[in-house]
Amino acid sequence: MFDLIVRGDERDIGVTDGLIAAVEPELAGAREEIDARGLLVLPGGLDPHVHFNEPGRTHWEGLATGSAALAAGGFTAFFDMPLNSSPPVLDGAAFDAKLEAARAASCVDYGLWGGLVPGNLDRLEELAERGVIGFKAFMSNSGIDEFAHVDDVTLYEGMAIAARLGLPVAVHAENDALTARALGPTARDWLASRPVVAELEAISRAIVFAEATGCALHVVHVSSAHGVALVADVRARGVDVTCETCPHYLFLTPEDVEALGAIAKCAPPVRGDEDLWGVLGDIDFVTSDHSPSSPELKEGEFGAAWGGIAGAQSTLELLLGVPAISLERAVQLTSTGAAQRFRIAGKGRIEIGADADLALIDPTPYTLVRTDLRDRHKLSPYVGRRMAMRVVRTLLRGRDPAPGAGRLLTPTMP
Ligand SMILES: [Zn+2]
């Protein structure tokens, strides 16, 4: 007797105690059934890069609203970045405060990134003991005063410690000096002030440090094909480095950013590098880098507005609409890839023993409207976009996601 059977076109999924207990045609005997015939049934997504800003800046987003948006988009897990919550997760006490908030509010499962900043090298171990996914560092200004960018000594020594602790370091890779120039107030000025070379230099430096220390390196939100190529080249000779990109680098252009305004402002900036599509095979996963602010911080001049795009709900639906991306590849990019890279057991696959995390998808096109969105401020650059498919239901361990249902995810140690 199963707790639940999800009936599909070719196979059914039997769920017991939140885990997948059987995957085969025509299962029988369950307390509850969901008829998913005519729908795609995929593993729930894992978004390893979001900023839900709680505690401290819950008016920017929040764990309840942010996780509800992810669930509405087919995601059953996320990793929250150590900023822009306040205090940022730079020590054990800050980790504990965020964990308490997540336990109370999150609709889906969550992991927590720790921060690597000048002055907290002696805190990395206590963060590791609590189960952080890894350590996030900014190589350029983070936009948040209490989260300073890493100098080279901190990055190098931090990577050596992370290697010893068996955890990866994730870098926002842009050269600080090259991105510190304010060239003017417009979207074009913003783009010009953060040239590709700033990304390439920082990725190259991080790779050299990672190779020297033996640290596993992950480069977040790569915005250029050349940046991906740097990662792919060294990985081919055995260096442990991965990279992600985000939908805004694939689906938006600088012209879109000019039209949309600050809701499409981010760093690195949207370049509209079409060659990124050609290197998608070398990208490990696609993350939302969902990073909203209060709406006031998006008003006024583009140059002075908060940089961060609110797209958590749309990552999977955007990728499912692309003919060049197979269903299997879309699952790898939104779920399996991150679960494997960050060693999260039980996620990213529909197999016996895995968590019964499922996204049910109607393969009928629809147009995204603002009232579809579940995040706090609903300032998505994808409103008005035609989506090829629509997530109609998401199950977290066999149940509908609800505030407080999420659990902490920690990496299995190698
Ligand atoms: Zn981010």
Residues whose N, C-alpha, C, O or C-beta is under 5 A from the ligand:
A	BS01	ZN	D289
